[in-house]
Amino acid sequence: MRITYSKATVGMAKMQSRNGNISIYGRMIIENNGISLKIDDFSSIGKAFGVTTHKLLCAGLIWFTKQNHIGDDGESKNEVLIPLRRYAFLCGHKGVIAKDENDRRRATESLQTVRKQVAKDLKLLLNSSVKWQESTRGKKENYECPILFDGKIKYGYIHMTFSDEFAQYLKHRRITEYPEALFSVDNRKPNAYRIGQLLACQYYNKNNRKDGNFNKLKVQTLLSYTNIPTIETVRKERGSTWRGRIKEPLEKALNELVAKGVISQWEFKKRADSSFADVGGGKMKFEEWADSLIYFTCKDDPKPHSDADSVQPEPPVQPTESPSNSGEVQEPVKQENPSNSEPTTEPVQPKNSSDNKRIPPNKQKSKKHFPYRKKLKFPLLE
């Protein structure tokens, strides 16, 4: 899934309400690595800023990337409509899909539970503004803007309208990949979600692929994106070891990403040219282990973009209207052109059992049919 990559959106994945401070006016302020997030009227929302909030933000960014031409200076489409049932299904709530008529009531109740959670996350994003500094082509620029202008759930769709300032900023960012499996990571395991976000940004970055550094990161870098205690904290605790308090939680988070299908494998290595070895052996010190590398492979490995800074989404294919019946719309299909590799769009012509010649428009049958309904296993997910 394509998504606009930026320092602000990735940095918010590391933020949690428990690390912030509430002012006397009820405003929550969370700061992390030069990014400041302000949430107005936080006490009345009754929901912490965490994994579910960032997942909803990423879903909005994915739909925003689909409907906008990233890189141009034209007017942007700030409002995105996300099917609530599809979003719930992506987040691992399989119960929102009814298996039969008797299961419909249970599926509706499950969807209502997700709806309440999404409504609170929407209110958090609607009351949030972000402030950060970013270097663009060697020039430092300061940004401060609200995230959303409007947000609501209506007729089974999540309506998210990004603010004009934030939308214009997003249109001039790079495009990367967001693993679909990352949505299904357990919300109660924030370390796994944050590490998965970092690994995806590292793996699908165009410049990292050119340099050959796309599939490896230092252990210390991964630890900085988690809530795992530091070595100084562990050494102050009586009876604690860094293997049990630091190494094992990191391994559990990586194994969770493997189980969910975000990455297919991972391993520790001391150096890039070294063979696989357990760098967490009994004689190894923490500093040596933290300086080692983690090699990983993402399960979804699409072709890297030729130019991630100016990737344009494919224009939507418009359906063609039949001349014989103004109310009948025929579904277009893409067919390969033998002369060149670019696909061409042609309307589907009705089949004739007598011959394969093209039927004139005035003799075409006006029978309406909707073949796409038979192809979809879950029509409500589209």
GINOR-V37123 format. One record per residue. RES is the residue in one small letter. PSI is psi in degrees with one decimal (* if undefined). OMEGA is omega in whole degrees, 0 to 359 (999 if undefined). Layout:
BEGIN
RES|PSI|OMEGA  RES|PSI|OMEGA
END
This chain:
BEGIN
m|123.9|181  r|141.4|181  i|146.3|177  t|131.8|184  y|130.8|178  s|159.8|180  k|-38.3|184  a|-47.4|184  t|-38.4|178  v|-38.4|181  g|-29.0|180  m|-15.5|177  a|-23.7|182  k|-3.7|187  m|142.3|176  q|148.5|183  s|-32.5|183  r|-15.4|177  n|3.7|182  g|178.3|180  n|140.6|179  i|128.0|179  s|174.1|181  i|-16.1|179  y|7.1|179  g|15.4|179  r|129.4|177  m|131.2|179  i|119.5|179  i|126.9|181  e|138.3|180  n|120.8|176  n|46.9|176  g|3.2|178  i|129.0|181  s|123.6|180  l|125.2|180  k|127.6|180  i|112.4|180  d|148.0|176  d|44.4|186  f|-36.6|185  s|-30.5|183  s|-11.8|183  i|-39.6|179  g|29.0|181  k|133.8|180  a|148.6|175  f|119.8|184  g|-142.5|187  v|-46.2|182  t|-35.8|179  t|-42.7|181  h|-33.0|176  k|-42.9|179  l|-39.3|177  l|-43.6|180  c|-36.9|176  a|-42.6|177  g|-38.1|179  l|-35.1|179  i|-46.7|179  w|-32.9|177  f|-40.5|179  t|-34.3|181  k|-38.4|190  q|6.1|180  n|151.4|175  h|99.1|183  i|127.7|177  g|-19.7|181  d|169.9|183  d|12.8|181  g|-179.9|180  e|138.5|183  s|153.8|174  k|101.1|189  n|-22.6|183  e|130.9|177  v|146.4|179  l|115.8|182  i|122.3|177  p|124.3|183  l|-41.8|181  r|-38.8|179  r|-41.4|179  y|-41.8|178  a|-39.7|179  f|-40.3|178  l|-35.7|182  c|8.1|175  g|5.4|178  h|79.3|183  k|-20.7|183  g|-8.1|180  v|-9.2|178  i|119.5|181  a|130.6|180  k|-32.2|178  d|-174.2|182  e|-35.8|180  n|-20.4|183  d|-0.6|186  r|-37.7|181  r|-44.0|179  r|-38.8|179  a|-38.0|178  t|-42.0|179  e|-39.8|178  s|-39.0|179  l|-36.0|179  q|-35.3|176  t|-43.9|178  v|-37.1|181  r|-41.3|179  k|-41.0|179  q|-43.5|180  v|-36.6|180  a|-40.4|179  k|-39.3|177  d|-36.9|177  l|-41.5|180  k|-36.2|176  l|-47.5|180  l|-34.9|181  l|-31.0|180  n|4.8|187  s|144.4|170  s|147.1|186  v|144.3|180  k|130.7|181  w|169.5|176  q|136.7|184  e|142.2|179  s|124.2|178  t|111.0|181  r|44.4|177  g|0.3|181  k|127.2|180  k|132.0|180  e|141.8|179  n|136.3|180  y|144.9|173  e|119.0|183  c|155.9|172  p|155.9|181  i|-52.4|182  l|148.0|171  f|-32.4|180  d|152.6|178  g|132.6|181  k|168.2|175  i|121.7|185  k|132.2|177  y|39.1|176  g|12.0|180  y|144.2|173  i|115.7|180  h|118.9|177  m|120.7|178  t|111.2|180  f|149.2|177  s|154.2|182  d|-41.6|181  e|-44.5|182  f|-36.0|180  a|-42.8|178  q|-34.2|176  y|-43.1|182  l|-32.8|183  k|-16.4|181  h|27.0|175  r|169.6|177  r|160.5|176  i|133.0|177  t|-172.1|181  e|139.4|174  y|113.9|181  p|128.3|180  e|-32.3|181  a|-17.8|181  l|-25.7|177  f|-31.4|186  s|-1.2|178  v|137.4|183  d|129.5|180  n|-19.9|179  r|4.1|178  k|72.9|184  p|-29.6|180  n|-41.2|179  a|-41.3|181  y|-43.7|182  r|-42.2|179  i|-41.0|178  g|-38.3|177  q|-43.1|180  l|-43.1|180  l|-38.0|179  a|-43.4|179  c|-37.4|179  q|-40.3|188  y|-38.7|186  y|6.5|179  n|130.1|184  k|-42.6|181  n|-36.6|178  n|-34.6|178  r|-35.8|177  k|-39.2|182  d|-12.2|181  g|16.4|181  n|18.2|188  f|-19.3|187  n|24.8|180  k|146.9|177  l|154.2|176  k|148.0|179  v|-39.4|181  q|-34.3|178  t|-42.2|178  l|-40.9|181  l|-31.6|181  s|-16.0|180  y|7.5|186  t|176.1|174  n|12.5|179  i|134.1|183  p|151.9|179  t|165.8|180  i|-30.4|178  e|-40.0|179  t|-40.8|181  v|-39.0|182  r|-21.9|177  k|-21.3|181  e|135.6|181  r|130.9|177  g|7.3|180  s|145.9|176  t|151.2|182  w|-23.7|178  r|-38.8|180  g|-29.2|185  r|-20.8|184  i|-53.7|186  k|-47.9|182  e|-43.8|176  p|-35.0|178  l|-41.3|179  e|-37.5|178  k|-39.2|178  a|-41.3|179  l|-38.8|178  n|-31.8|176  e|-38.1|178  l|-33.9|176  v|-42.9|181  a|-35.4|181  k|-9.6|178  g|15.0|177  v|-46.6|175  i|155.0|181  s|-27.3|180  q|162.7|175  w|156.9|179  e|153.1|175  f|143.1|173  k|142.9|178  k|-44.8|180  r|168.1|182  a|-31.6|183  d|7.0|182  s|154.1|176  s|164.6|183  f|134.7|178  a|154.0|178  d|94.8|184  v|-6.2|177  g|30.0|181  g|168.6|186  g|-28.3|183  k|-4.5|184  m|138.7|178  k|162.8|183  f|-42.0|183  e|-37.2|179  e|-38.1|178  w|-41.3|181  a|-23.3|180  d|-2.0|179  s|177.3|184  l|150.7|171  i|118.7|176  y|137.1|184  f|164.4|177  t|123.7|176  c|143.5|184  k|-43.2|176  d|115.7|185  d|75.1|178  p|166.6|178  k|136.6|178  p|146.8|180  h|141.8|178  s|-32.9|178  d|93.6|186  a|-15.5|182  d|-16.7|184  s|34.0|179  v|129.9|180  q|133.5|177  p|149.0|181  e|136.3|179  p|144.5|180  p|144.2|179  v|123.2|183  q|135.6|177  p|153.2|181  t|145.0|182  e|134.7|182  s|131.7|180  p|-27.8|184  s|-26.0|182  n|109.7|185  s|-18.8|181  g|-5.9|184  e|126.7|179  v|126.4|179  q|141.0|183  e|127.8|180  p|155.9|175  v|156.0|178  k|128.0|178  q|144.6|181  e|138.8|179  n|120.9|182  p|-24.8|183  s|-34.0|178  n|175.5|186  s|-8.6|183  e|133.9|180  p|149.7|177  t|150.9|183  t|122.7|179  e|144.6|178  p|149.6|178  v|128.9|179  q|138.5|178  p|145.1|183  k|147.2|177  n|126.1|184  s|-24.5|184  s|-45.3|179  d|170.9|182  n|14.1|180  k|156.7|180  r|131.5|182  i|131.4|178  p|150.3|181  p|-33.9|183  n|-10.5|180  k|4.4|180  q|145.9|177  k|145.2|183  s|18.8|181  k|126.0|180  k|136.9|178  h|151.6|181  f|80.9|185  p|-23.7|184  y|-22.2|180  r|-29.7|181  k|-24.9|183  k|-33.1|184  l|129.8|176  k|-38.0|178  f|87.8|184  p|-28.6|184  l|-9.6|179  l|-17.2|183  e|*|999
END
